[in-house]
Amino acid sequence: MVRSTLRGIVYGGAAHFTARYISTDGSVWFHDGITTGSRCVEEGNLNSMDVASLNHARGKTALTLVYGREE
């Protein structure tokens, strides 16, 4: 059986997109090119976050989930 893990979320609204990246250790990073420039901002660990809070990020709604295959 192939296992996949959540690795990213793309958010959108008001003709602008933002994203969260989830690293292999569960760290959640936020990126918005307008407000964070070329840097990602660490928001915490996926294991300690409320899953419902992932539906929205700074006024944007989740549009796409990105999964990575685990070996």
N, C-alpha and C positions, 0 to 999 in steps of 0.2 A: 504494500500500500504506500502510495506517495503522500507525504505530509507537506503541508505548506503553512507558512507563518506570515502574519500581517507585517509588512515592511514599510508601507507608506499609505498616506491618505491625501487625496487632492481635494481642495475646497474651492468653492466658487461663489460669486455673488457680485453684483454691481460691476460687471465686465472686468473682473479682476480675479486672479487665481492665487492661492497660497497652498502650502503643503506641510505635512508632518512626515518625518522620516523616523522609522523605528529601527534602531541598530540591533545587532545580534545579541547584545546583552540586555535589551529591553529599554534602553534609553530612548526617550521621545524628544525629537528636535523639531522646532518650528522654523519655517522659512517663508518670508514675504519680501520679495525683491525691493519693494518700495520702502518698507519700514526697517528691514534688517540688512538691506544691501546684499553683500555677498556672504554674509555670515548666517549661521543657524543658531537659534537660541534654545538651549536645553530647557525642557519643561518638566522633566521628572522621569519616572520609570513606569512603563506600561503596566507592570504588576501591581502598582500602588495607585493607579488612576481609575476613576469611575468610568466604566466602558461607555456609558451614555454621554460623557463629556467629550468623547471623540467624534460625536455627530456634528459638532460645530467648533469652529476655531476663529476667535476674534471677529465675530460677526459674519462669517462665511459658513456655508452648509457643505457637508461632505458630499462629493459627487462620484469619486472613484476610489476604490480600495485596491492597493497593490500588494500582491502576495509573492513571496519567494519560496522556492522549493527547498525543502530540507533533505539532505542526503542521509 
